[in-house]
Amino acid sequence: MKKLHSFLILLIFLFMLTACNNNNTPTDPNPTPTDKEEQTLVVGVSEMSGVFVGDIAHGNMNFKPDDHVKNLLHGYETYTVDKNGRIVLNETAIKSVTTEIYEADGNKTFLFEIHTDLYWSNDVKVTAKDYVFSLLVQTRKWPVSSKIGEKIVGYTEYSEASTSQSVKFKGIQLIDDFRFSITLDAKYSSLFFETVYLTFKPLPFHRLTPLNTQIYSDVNGTWMDSNGFSLLADAQKPGGYIYSPDVTCGPYQFVSFINQVAILQLNPLYKGNFEGNKPVIDHIIVKRVNQTLDVDLVISGDIDLVAGVIEGQKIKSATESSKTDLNMYTRNGFGMLSLVADFGPTANYKVRQAIAYLTDRESAIDYILDGYGTIINSDYGIHQWMYEDSKSFMDLNMNPYAYSISNANLTLDQTEWIYESDGVTLFDASKATEINEYYRHNAEGEVLELNHFATESGAVNPLEVYGFNTSMPLAGIKYTISVGTFQVLLDHYYYSYDLDPEDRKYHIFNLATNFPVDNDPYTRWHSDFLGTWQNANQLEDSIDHPQAPLIGEEKTLDELTKLMREVNPGDYATYLIHWKAYQLRWNKLIPNIPTYSNQYYSVYEIDLKGLDTSPFWSWSHAICDLYFEG
């Protein structure tokens, strides 16, 4: 593709541009030949919206086609996320960061100094004003709604002001041409992931504001001339800046977007990514293709790359082709069976462990994902840096809950559900069959009953997928499944604490989760959030009420989640110690059963080299590593 079809398309397009150009400057009839043959990468995607401006949420696994174009056009972010999800300072753009904590209120100020050799694609120098301007407009939800700036002091007052464009943003200061400061609210500063709240890219102040517009700062904050926002409405009209960003500072420049084909060309003024690397591929064509035929188009040579392939037959076809190669990463999250922890039998962690043993996860991966999936054993994604740095430890110490009816029965024998219906005779697992309704009971004669809720539109039938029609009765469990709307599921899962006790019925729910890069388990599992939707399982593992006995120096989830979030930013070693202890405790308590984690494949032309992706690092993030061989 780098030599023939795609390059010819680009030449034809550039010829059309030249034909429309009124510049009469003569060209050299005998141009100097070049040893370097220009390379063109053609990427197939689904439909694009055509909005190519606006920051992207870090850690987002489901990259949209527009996000790839944004990654290629915009750069010089303050902090970035590397392939394993670490938040790192972009030292290519940022010369230094110093911090100061104010004793009076605990707010923390970050003083940024940017390098003086950064340029926009039109050869205008990037300054601190571009960074401050970006915050001022994006916190006003321009061009699209985002969370940029929401943890900065004064965000609420500034972002909600609708009448005066000269309202001051208290937590931002423009100091000089190359320095600016941001003050984080004390509630969010000095946390391990604090820098994610400071991650954003500049916008071209000189391109998006009227001539002579000024930004001002004083002790009360920062603001802009009253007409400073006046060009933004035009920028959002068809053909405006957000659709045709003609001034950018990323690795590529915008050429055109016509009929779902975006054409970009190398930005010669780009200094490099956070590692200082620059791209070598000259032209990028991102085009919409038929999603049913996308892999076939790579095999036939019509395009060079498609990403996010999950269909088994497509993966098999690409594997069997001599013209393609594949790169795989696993979802930063998982499908799961969520278990309530404050109601019925599943309030006992041993019952939850037994359900895990009764869940045939290998079968689920074959059934749902044609075998292209990964088993997860605790509250993590396998591409997170924490797992990468502790894989051997995790594999040795984590309970894998391999499918075992025997282990499920042994575990249930450690609960109150150890009798037959008379509440006296011990339950005998050898008597249980799939059809004889021989169930476990407690001393009061209450049956061990689990009620499962699944959605009517769901593709997962728990009876077939997880083998519950066999495994549950063989463990003496009376298992029922109900089907209904997703809204009913949400009401019973997230808001069970609002239901009357007599209305609570369900113990198991089919759900899924994804982890953001700043994943903070405290907000999901700490007992501070009991009685809220955040701790949806209503799990309490506190010092006063541990879910399971503490062995040796083992700590509760309450203790561990607080220890993790309060680690000093950048102290990865200490964070990892607490993270491993947290994963072991979570694995023991098993409030959710991770059932599968999808595998995502990039299929690409075999001469394309350097592609190594993750949930945090798409092909467009990796662009500086890509090249064509031969």
PLY file of the C-alpha trace (Angstrom):
ply
format ascii 1.0
element vertex 630
property float x
property float y
property float z
element edge 629
property int vertex1
property int vertex2
end_header
0.00 0.00 0.00
2.89 2.29 0.76
4.04 2.26 -2.87
1.05 1.85 -5.17
-2.68 2.27 -4.80
-2.88 4.47 -1.72
-0.06 6.71 -2.82
-1.68 7.20 -6.20
-4.92 8.25 -4.46
-2.99 10.81 -2.49
-1.16 12.10 -5.57
-4.46 12.55 -7.41
-5.89 14.42 -4.43
-2.85 16.67 -4.14
-2.95 17.32 -7.88
-6.56 18.50 -7.50
-5.49 20.86 -4.76
-2.70 22.21 -6.94
-5.06 22.72 -9.86
-7.26 24.89 -7.65
-4.33 26.92 -6.36
-3.95 30.47 -7.72
-0.29 30.62 -6.74
1.71 31.14 -9.97
5.12 30.37 -8.48
7.02 28.35 -11.08
8.15 24.82 -10.23
11.50 23.23 -10.96
11.19 21.21 -14.20
14.05 18.99 -13.03
13.40 18.30 -9.35
16.13 16.66 -7.36
15.35 12.97 -6.92
14.95 11.68 -3.38
16.24 8.41 -2.01
13.29 8.11 0.36
10.12 6.67 -1.07
7.12 8.23 0.66
4.99 5.92 2.77
1.21 5.97 3.11
-0.77 4.12 5.77
-4.43 3.36 5.00
-6.57 2.47 8.01
-10.11 1.12 7.82
-12.59 2.31 10.45
-16.31 2.57 11.08
-18.24 5.80 10.47
-16.62 9.02 11.67
-18.47 12.04 13.05
-15.94 14.42 11.53
-15.30 16.27 14.81
-11.53 16.26 15.16
-11.04 18.58 18.14
-11.57 17.83 21.83
-9.64 15.94 24.47
-10.15 12.18 24.83
-10.73 10.38 28.11
-7.55 8.58 29.12
-7.78 4.85 29.57
-10.66 4.58 27.17
-10.46 1.16 25.55
-13.16 1.64 22.93
-11.34 4.15 20.78
-13.68 5.85 18.32
-12.51 6.51 14.75
-12.50 10.27 15.40
-10.26 9.72 18.42
-7.55 8.26 16.21
-7.60 11.32 13.99
-7.45 13.56 17.07
-4.42 11.65 18.36
-2.65 12.19 15.05
-3.46 15.91 14.83
-3.01 17.15 18.40
-0.04 16.86 20.73
2.10 18.38 23.48
-0.20 17.22 26.30
0.97 17.99 29.83
0.85 14.39 30.97
0.28 11.29 28.90
-0.56 7.65 29.45
1.96 5.05 28.35
1.25 1.60 26.96
0.77 0.05 30.41
-1.43 2.81 31.81
1.19 4.79 33.72
0.56 8.53 33.81
3.85 10.17 32.86
5.00 13.74 32.36
5.41 14.68 28.69
8.95 16.00 28.96
9.04 16.77 25.25
6.57 19.60 25.90
6.95 20.32 29.62
10.35 21.55 30.85
9.51 21.39 34.54
6.71 21.08 37.10
6.99 22.35 40.66
4.32 22.05 43.35
3.22 23.90 46.47
0.57 22.94 49.02
-1.24 25.76 50.81
-1.59 25.01 54.52
-4.73 27.12 54.89
-6.95 25.04 52.59
-4.84 22.08 51.47
-5.14 23.03 47.79
-2.11 22.12 45.68
-0.65 24.33 42.96
1.33 22.97 40.01
3.62 25.41 38.22
4.26 24.30 34.63
7.07 25.60 32.46
6.89 24.56 28.81
9.80 24.31 26.39
10.43 27.27 24.12
10.91 25.22 20.92
7.33 24.03 20.41
5.51 25.20 17.26
2.08 25.01 15.72
1.90 23.58 12.22
1.73 27.16 10.79
5.13 27.98 12.37
3.69 30.02 15.27
5.30 29.30 18.62
3.27 27.39 21.22
3.06 29.40 24.44
1.56 29.09 27.91
-1.38 31.12 26.63
-2.39 28.18 24.40
-2.57 25.86 27.40
-4.54 28.32 29.51
-6.88 29.08 26.62
-7.51 25.36 26.17
-8.64 25.06 29.79
-10.79 28.18 29.60
-12.76 26.93 26.62
-12.89 23.19 27.31
-14.20 23.70 30.84
-17.04 25.60 29.17
-17.82 22.30 27.35
-16.36 23.46 24.05
-16.21 21.93 21.54
-17.77 18.92 23.27
-18.69 18.07 26.83
-15.69 16.77 28.75
-14.31 16.44 32.26
-11.33 18.64 31.54
-10.58 20.89 34.51
-13.34 19.63 36.80
-10.96 19.08 39.75
-9.43 22.57 39.51
-10.30 25.15 42.17
-13.14 27.34 40.92
-14.29 24.91 38.22
-17.97 24.88 39.20
-18.33 28.65 39.33
-16.48 29.14 36.05
-18.02 26.30 34.04
-21.59 27.10 35.05
-21.35 30.85 34.39
-23.50 31.50 31.34
-23.91 35.28 31.21
-20.48 36.82 31.62
-17.57 35.67 29.49
-15.16 37.50 31.78
-15.86 35.32 34.83
-12.56 34.41 36.48
-11.28 30.85 36.79
-9.81 30.91 40.27
-7.48 27.92 40.00
-5.60 29.00 36.85
-2.81 31.54 36.48
-1.08 32.72 33.29
2.36 33.79 34.51
4.34 34.59 31.37
4.87 33.31 27.82
6.09 29.91 28.95
4.73 29.43 32.47
1.27 28.82 33.89
-0.10 27.28 37.07
-3.05 25.09 38.01
-4.42 24.64 41.52
-6.17 21.38 42.34
-8.88 21.25 44.96
-7.63 19.68 48.20
-10.11 16.79 47.81
-8.23 15.57 44.75
-4.64 16.68 45.30
-1.93 14.52 46.85
-3.70 11.38 45.65
-1.77 8.79 43.66
-3.63 9.62 40.45
-3.70 13.39 40.87
-1.85 14.08 37.62
-4.66 12.63 35.53
-6.67 15.71 36.53
-3.93 17.88 35.00
-3.80 16.11 31.64
-4.82 18.17 28.63
-3.52 19.54 25.32
-3.12 23.13 24.10
-5.43 24.79 21.59
-4.21 27.50 19.17
-5.14 30.78 20.86
-4.07 32.83 17.83
-6.31 30.77 15.53
-9.48 30.66 17.66
-9.70 34.19 19.08
-10.10 37.65 17.49
-6.96 39.68 16.86
-5.60 41.43 19.98
-7.59 39.27 22.40
-5.90 39.09 25.78
-5.89 36.69 28.71
-5.54 38.24 32.16
-4.64 36.87 35.58
-4.75 38.30 39.08
-5.02 36.90 42.61
-8.66 36.00 41.96
-8.00 33.90 38.88
-7.79 34.09 35.09
-10.19 35.39 32.47
-10.30 36.50 28.85
-11.54 39.57 26.99
-15.32 39.58 26.69
-15.08 38.88 22.94
-12.53 36.10 23.38
-15.11 33.37 22.76
-16.70 35.08 19.78
-15.07 32.92 17.08
-15.96 29.60 18.69
-19.48 29.53 17.25
-18.09 29.75 13.71
-15.54 27.09 14.57
-18.42 24.67 15.21
-20.19 25.33 11.92
-19.73 22.97 8.95
-16.25 23.55 7.58
-15.20 25.26 10.81
-12.14 24.49 12.90
-13.49 21.46 14.74
-14.18 19.77 11.38
-11.14 21.12 9.54
-8.45 21.86 12.13
-5.95 23.69 9.96
-3.59 24.64 12.81
-2.43 21.79 15.05
0.68 20.64 16.88
0.55 16.85 16.63
2.54 14.45 14.45
0.29 15.07 11.42
-1.50 17.94 9.71
-5.06 17.94 8.47
-5.49 17.85 4.68
-9.14 16.97 4.14
-12.19 15.02 5.25
-14.47 14.15 2.35
-16.93 11.27 1.99
-15.75 9.59 5.20
-12.10 9.72 4.15
-9.69 11.71 6.32
-6.32 12.52 4.75
-3.41 13.67 6.89
0.19 14.49 6.13
3.35 14.59 8.21
3.87 17.71 10.35
7.52 18.70 9.85
7.45 21.01 12.89
6.44 18.27 15.33
9.04 17.90 18.07
8.04 14.38 19.11
5.89 12.38 21.51
6.59 12.05 25.23
9.54 9.76 24.42
10.89 12.21 21.85
10.02 9.95 18.91
8.75 11.25 15.56
6.73 9.41 12.90
8.27 8.29 9.61
5.12 7.44 7.64
4.44 10.45 5.39
0.69 10.19 4.83
-2.24 8.70 6.73
-5.59 7.89 5.15
-8.35 6.98 7.60
-11.41 5.78 5.74
-14.73 4.20 6.54
-15.00 0.62 5.32
-17.65 -2.06 5.42
-17.24 -3.57 8.89
-18.22 -7.00 7.66
-15.43 -6.96 5.07
-12.75 -4.99 6.93
-10.35 -7.90 7.50
-10.88 -9.14 3.93
-9.82 -5.70 2.72
-6.52 -6.02 4.60
-5.95 -9.50 3.20
-6.65 -8.25 -0.34
-4.29 -5.29 0.09
-6.95 -2.58 -0.26
-6.15 -1.21 3.19
-3.24 -1.70 5.58
-4.81 -1.90 9.02
-8.03 -2.46 10.97
-8.23 -2.45 14.77
-10.60 -3.77 17.42
-11.44 -7.05 15.68
-13.19 -9.51 18.02
-15.03 -11.88 15.66
-13.58 -15.39 15.71
-13.97 -16.08 11.99
-12.23 -12.83 11.04
-9.35 -13.59 13.40
-9.04 -17.09 11.97
-8.99 -15.75 8.40
-6.26 -13.24 9.24
-4.23 -15.90 11.03
-4.38 -18.19 8.02
-3.42 -15.48 5.52
0.22 -15.11 4.49
-0.37 -11.41 3.76
-1.37 -10.26 7.23
-0.10 -10.16 10.78
-2.00 -9.67 14.06
-1.49 -7.82 17.31
-3.70 -8.58 20.31
-4.51 -6.88 23.58
-6.99 -7.81 26.28
-9.78 -5.55 27.41
-9.06 -3.40 30.46
-12.02 -4.89 32.26
-14.21 -7.95 32.08
-17.65 -9.44 31.83
-18.83 -10.61 35.25
-21.40 -12.13 37.50
-22.06 -9.49 40.14
-23.10 -10.81 43.54
-24.94 -8.90 46.25
-22.99 -8.92 49.51
-25.60 -7.78 52.06
-28.59 -9.98 51.28
-29.37 -13.69 51.22
-26.83 -16.50 50.87
-24.36 -14.40 48.83
-23.75 -12.23 51.90
-21.45 -15.10 52.91
-18.15 -14.94 51.05
-17.90 -18.74 51.10
-21.12 -18.97 49.09
-19.66 -16.50 46.61
-16.52 -18.62 46.37
-18.65 -21.68 45.69
-20.47 -19.88 42.86
-17.09 -19.05 41.37
-16.14 -22.74 41.39
-19.46 -23.58 39.73
-18.94 -21.09 36.89
-17.43 -22.71 33.78
-15.49 -19.74 32.50
-13.60 -21.66 29.82
-16.95 -22.66 28.35
-18.10 -19.03 28.52
-15.11 -17.86 26.48
-15.75 -20.52 23.84
-19.48 -19.76 23.73
-19.37 -15.97 23.77
-16.02 -15.15 22.17
-15.28 -18.16 19.94
-12.37 -18.92 22.26
-10.72 -15.51 21.86
-10.85 -14.36 25.46
-8.84 -14.30 28.67
-9.71 -15.37 32.21
-9.23 -12.77 34.95
-9.07 -13.78 38.61
-9.45 -10.51 40.47
-10.16 -6.79 40.08
-7.62 -5.91 37.36
-6.82 -5.81 33.67
-3.81 -7.75 32.44
-2.32 -4.77 30.60
-2.23 -2.57 33.70
1.34 -1.83 34.78
0.56 -3.24 38.23
-0.26 -6.67 36.79
2.64 -6.54 34.35
5.01 -5.88 37.27
3.58 -8.64 39.49
2.39 -11.33 37.10
4.43 -14.15 38.68
3.26 -13.21 42.17
-0.35 -13.09 41.04
-0.17 -16.42 39.24
1.33 -18.11 42.32
-0.93 -16.58 44.96
-4.30 -16.00 43.33
-7.11 -18.52 43.60
-8.04 -19.27 39.95
-11.42 -20.78 40.93
-11.07 -23.45 38.27
-14.39 -25.11 37.48
-14.92 -27.75 40.16
-18.18 -29.04 41.60
-16.15 -30.89 44.23
-14.46 -27.70 45.45
-17.79 -25.90 45.44
-19.28 -28.55 47.73
-16.26 -28.50 50.04
-16.58 -24.71 50.29
-20.32 -24.81 50.95
-19.66 -27.35 53.70
-17.99 -24.44 55.57
-21.25 -22.45 55.60
-24.58 -22.81 57.40
-26.01 -24.68 54.37
-24.89 -28.15 55.41
-28.17 -29.99 56.06
-30.98 -31.71 54.26
-34.49 -30.25 54.48
-35.02 -31.46 58.07
-32.23 -29.17 59.28
-30.56 -32.11 61.03
-29.35 -34.67 58.51
-26.06 -33.64 56.90
-26.19 -32.90 53.19
-24.52 -35.63 51.11
-23.22 -34.30 47.80
-23.12 -37.80 46.32
-26.93 -37.89 46.42
-27.38 -34.77 44.29
-28.27 -35.10 40.62
-29.25 -32.60 37.98
-32.95 -33.40 38.33
-33.75 -34.82 41.79
-34.02 -31.43 43.58
-31.85 -32.54 46.49
-30.91 -29.18 47.98
-28.87 -27.83 50.86
-30.64 -26.26 53.84
-29.60 -24.55 57.03
-30.52 -25.54 60.59
-33.80 -23.62 60.28
-34.76 -25.71 57.27
-34.33 -22.81 54.81
-33.23 -23.90 51.34
-30.06 -22.58 49.73
-31.69 -20.66 46.88
-30.01 -18.30 44.43
-31.98 -16.07 42.09
-30.24 -14.81 38.98
-31.43 -11.84 36.90
-30.45 -11.55 33.25
-31.58 -9.11 30.58
-34.00 -10.16 27.88
-31.78 -8.77 25.12
-28.60 -10.32 26.47
-26.63 -12.74 24.32
-25.51 -14.69 27.39
-27.74 -17.50 28.64
-26.21 -18.43 32.03
-27.69 -21.93 31.95
-25.91 -22.73 28.69
-22.83 -20.53 28.97
-21.74 -21.15 32.54
-23.17 -24.66 32.93
-25.42 -23.68 35.83
-28.12 -26.14 34.74
-25.64 -28.88 35.73
-23.37 -27.38 38.35
-25.86 -25.66 40.62
-28.05 -28.73 41.42
-24.96 -30.93 41.88
-23.84 -28.52 44.61
-27.29 -28.63 46.24
-28.33 -25.15 45.16
-31.86 -24.29 44.11
-31.09 -21.99 41.22
-33.62 -19.86 39.37
-33.15 -17.34 36.60
-35.43 -14.45 35.67
-35.29 -12.35 32.52
-36.28 -8.71 32.26
-35.25 -5.26 31.11
-31.88 -3.70 31.74
-33.58 -0.96 33.75
-34.98 -3.51 36.18
-31.52 -5.00 36.50
-30.05 -1.58 37.32
-32.75 -0.90 39.89
-32.01 -4.14 41.73
-28.22 -3.98 41.39
-27.29 -0.32 41.84
-30.21 0.78 44.00
-31.09 -2.27 46.07
-30.57 -0.23 49.23
-33.64 1.81 48.25
-35.87 -1.26 47.87
-38.11 -2.60 50.60
-36.68 -5.84 52.04
-39.66 -7.85 50.73
-38.90 -6.57 47.19
-35.31 -7.83 47.23
-35.07 -11.10 45.40
-31.98 -11.33 43.21
-28.46 -12.36 44.18
-26.66 -12.61 40.81
-26.54 -10.20 37.86
-24.92 -10.33 34.41
-22.84 -7.18 34.01
-19.48 -5.90 32.83
-16.91 -3.35 33.90
-14.05 -1.37 32.38
-11.28 0.35 34.32
-10.26 3.95 33.69
-6.57 4.72 33.90
-7.14 6.43 37.26
-9.09 3.49 38.63
-9.72 4.14 42.33
-11.19 1.08 44.11
-11.92 3.22 47.17
-14.98 4.73 45.50
-16.39 1.29 44.64
-15.53 -0.94 47.59
-15.00 1.18 50.71
-17.71 1.02 53.38
-17.90 4.83 53.21
-20.05 4.20 50.14
-22.49 1.72 51.65
-26.01 2.85 50.90
-24.92 4.47 47.63
-24.86 3.25 44.04
-21.04 3.39 43.95
-20.70 0.38 46.25
-23.35 -1.41 44.25
-22.65 -4.82 45.78
-23.14 -3.27 49.24
-19.95 -4.98 50.39
-18.58 -4.07 53.80
-15.07 -5.25 54.59
-14.11 -2.93 57.41
-11.99 -3.24 60.54
-15.15 -3.50 62.64
-16.95 -5.86 60.25
-14.47 -7.85 58.12
-16.10 -10.00 55.47
-13.65 -12.83 56.17
-11.28 -13.50 59.08
-8.00 -11.60 58.78
-4.99 -13.90 58.66
-1.65 -12.61 59.93
-1.07 -9.08 58.65
-3.92 -9.25 56.13
-5.88 -6.00 55.84
-9.48 -5.23 54.95
-10.60 -3.66 51.68
-11.38 -0.48 53.63
-7.77 -0.24 54.75
-6.20 -1.24 51.46
-8.25 1.03 49.21
-7.36 4.03 51.36
-3.68 3.07 51.47
-3.60 2.80 47.67
-5.16 6.17 46.90
-3.01 7.99 49.47
0.34 6.80 48.10
2.48 9.73 46.98
2.16 10.31 43.21
4.97 8.56 41.39
5.74 6.09 44.22
4.98 3.05 42.11
6.77 0.59 44.40
4.64 1.43 47.44
1.45 1.49 45.38
2.26 -1.95 44.01
2.67 -3.41 47.52
-0.82 -2.28 48.53
-2.30 -3.19 45.13
-1.13 -6.81 45.41
-2.57 -7.10 48.92
-5.83 -5.58 47.66
-6.07 -8.05 44.78
-5.51 -11.03 47.09
-8.18 -9.83 49.51
-10.64 -9.10 46.68
-9.93 -12.52 45.18
-10.79 -14.12 48.53
-14.00 -12.13 49.01
-14.94 -12.45 45.29
-17.81 -9.90 45.25
-17.86 -10.21 41.46
-16.88 -13.25 39.43
-14.86 -12.12 36.37
-16.14 -14.43 33.66
-14.16 -13.36 30.59
-12.10 -10.55 29.20
-12.37 -9.85 25.48
-9.34 -10.04 23.23
-9.06 -7.24 20.65
-7.03 -7.80 17.51
-5.42 -5.43 15.07
-5.06 -7.02 11.64
-2.47 -5.40 9.40
-0.47 -5.74 6.22
2.56 -7.90 6.88
5.11 -5.25 5.84
3.84 -2.84 8.50
6.12 -3.03 11.53
6.25 -1.63 15.06
2.61 -2.10 16.05
2.22 -3.00 19.74
-1.07 -1.89 21.25
-2.89 -2.07 24.58
-6.16 -0.76 26.03
-4.33 2.52 26.67
-2.25 2.60 23.52
-3.99 2.40 20.15
-2.38 2.35 16.72
-2.68 6.14 16.58
-0.77 6.47 19.87
1.87 4.11 18.46
2.22 6.05 15.19
5.78 7.15 15.95
6.81 3.47 16.12
5.19 2.39 12.85
7.00 1.94 9.56
6.84 -0.15 6.40
9.59 -2.65 5.79
11.01 -3.20 2.35
0 1
1 2
2 3
3 4
4 5
5 6
6 7
7 8
8 9
9 10
10 11
11 12
12 13
13 14
14 15
15 16
16 17
17 18
18 19
19 20
20 21
21 22
22 23
23 24
24 25
25 26
26 27
27 28
28 29
29 30
30 31
31 32
32 33
33 34
34 35
35 36
36 37
37 38
38 39
39 40
40 41
41 42
42 43
43 44
44 45
45 46
46 47
47 48
48 49
49 50
50 51
51 52
52 53
53 54
54 55
55 56
56 57
57 58
58 59
59 60
60 61
61 62
62 63
63 64
64 65
65 66
66 67
67 68
68 69
69 70
70 71
71 72
72 73
73 74
74 75
75 76
76 77
77 78
78 79
79 80
80 81
81 82
82 83
83 84
84 85
85 86
86 87
87 88
88 89
89 90
90 91
91 92
92 93
93 94
94 95
95 96
96 97
97 98
98 99
99 100
100 101
101 102
102 103
103 104
104 105
105 106
106 107
107 108
108 109
109 110
110 111
111 112
112 113
113 114
114 115
115 116
116 117
117 118
118 119
119 120
120 121
121 122
122 123
123 124
124 125
125 126
126 127
127 128
128 129
129 130
130 131
131 132
132 133
133 134
134 135
135 136
136 137
137 138
138 139
139 140
140 141
141 142
142 143
143 144
144 145
145 146
146 147
147 148
148 149
149 150
150 151
151 152
152 153
153 154
154 155
155 156
156 157
157 158
158 159
159 160
160 161
161 162
162 163
163 164
164 165
165 166
166 167
167 168
168 169
169 170
170 171
171 172
172 173
173 174
174 175
175 176
176 177
177 178
178 179
179 180
180 181
181 182
182 183
183 184
184 185
185 186
186 187
187 188
188 189
189 190
190 191
191 192
192 193
193 194
194 195
195 196
196 197
197 198
198 199
199 200
200 201
201 202
202 203
203 204
204 205
205 206
206 207
207 208
208 209
209 210
210 211
211 212
212 213
213 214
214 215
215 216
216 217
217 218
218 219
219 220
220 221
221 222
222 223
223 224
224 225
225 226
226 227
227 228
228 229
229 230
230 231
231 232
232 233
233 234
234 235
235 236
236 237
237 238
238 239
239 240
240 241
241 242
242 243
243 244
244 245
245 246
246 247
247 248
248 249
249 250
250 251
251 252
252 253
253 254
254 255
255 256
256 257
257 258
258 259
259 260
260 261
261 262
262 263
263 264
264 265
265 266
266 267
267 268
268 269
269 270
270 271
271 272
272 273
273 274
274 275
275 276
276 277
277 278
278 279
279 280
280 281
281 282
282 283
283 284
284 285
285 286
286 287
287 288
288 289
289 290
290 291
291 292
292 293
293 294
294 295
295 296
296 297
297 298
298 299
299 300
300 301
301 302
302 303
303 304
304 305
305 306
306 307
307 308
308 309
309 310
310 311
311 312
312 313
313 314
314 315
315 316
316 317
317 318
318 319
319 320
320 321
321 322
322 323
323 324
324 325
325 326
326 327
327 328
328 329
329 330
330 331
331 332
332 333
333 334
334 335
335 336
336 337
337 338
338 339
339 340
340 341
341 342
342 343
343 344
344 345
345 346
346 347
347 348
348 349
349 350
350 351
351 352
352 353
353 354
354 355
355 356
356 357
357 358
358 359
359 360
360 361
361 362
362 363
363 364
364 365
365 366
366 367
367 368
368 369
369 370
370 371
371 372
372 373
373 374
374 375
375 376
376 377
377 378
378 379
379 380
380 381
381 382
382 383
383 384
384 385
385 386
386 387
387 388
388 389
389 390
390 391
391 392
392 393
393 394
394 395
395 396
396 397
397 398
398 399
399 400
400 401
401 402
402 403
403 404
404 405
405 406
406 407
407 408
408 409
409 410
410 411
411 412
412 413
413 414
414 415
415 416
416 417
417 418
418 419
419 420
420 421
421 422
422 423
423 424
424 425
425 426
426 427
427 428
428 429
429 430
430 431
431 432
432 433
433 434
434 435
435 436
436 437
437 438
438 439
439 440
440 441
441 442
442 443
443 444
444 445
445 446
446 447
447 448
448 449
449 450
450 451
451 452
452 453
453 454
454 455
455 456
456 457
457 458
458 459
459 460
460 461
461 462
462 463
463 464
464 465
465 466
466 467
467 468
468 469
469 470
470 471
471 472
472 473
473 474
474 475
475 476
476 477
477 478
478 479
479 480
480 481
481 482
482 483
483 484
484 485
485 486
486 487
487 488
488 489
489 490
490 491
491 492
492 493
493 494
494 495
495 496
496 497
497 498
498 499
499 500
500 501
501 502
502 503
503 504
504 505
505 506
506 507
507 508
508 509
509 510
510 511
511 512
512 513
513 514
514 515
515 516
516 517
517 518
518 519
519 520
520 521
521 522
522 523
523 524
524 525
525 526
526 527
527 528
528 529
529 530
530 531
531 532
532 533
533 534
534 535
535 536
536 537
537 538
538 539
539 540
540 541
541 542
542 543
543 544
544 545
545 546
546 547
547 548
548 549
549 550
550 551
551 552
552 553
553 554
554 555
555 556
556 557
557 558
558 559
559 560
560 561
561 562
562 563
563 564
564 565
565 566
566 567
567 568
568 569
569 570
570 571
571 572
572 573
573 574
574 575
575 576
576 577
577 578
578 579
579 580
580 581
581 582
582 583
583 584
584 585
585 586
586 587
587 588
588 589
589 590
590 591
591 592
592 593
593 594
594 595
595 596
596 597
597 598
598 599
599 600
600 601
601 602
602 603
603 604
604 605
605 606
606 607
607 608
608 609
609 610
610 611
611 612
612 613
613 614
614 615
615 616
616 617
617 618
618 619
619 620
620 621
621 622
622 623
623 624
624 625
625 626
626 627
627 628
628 629
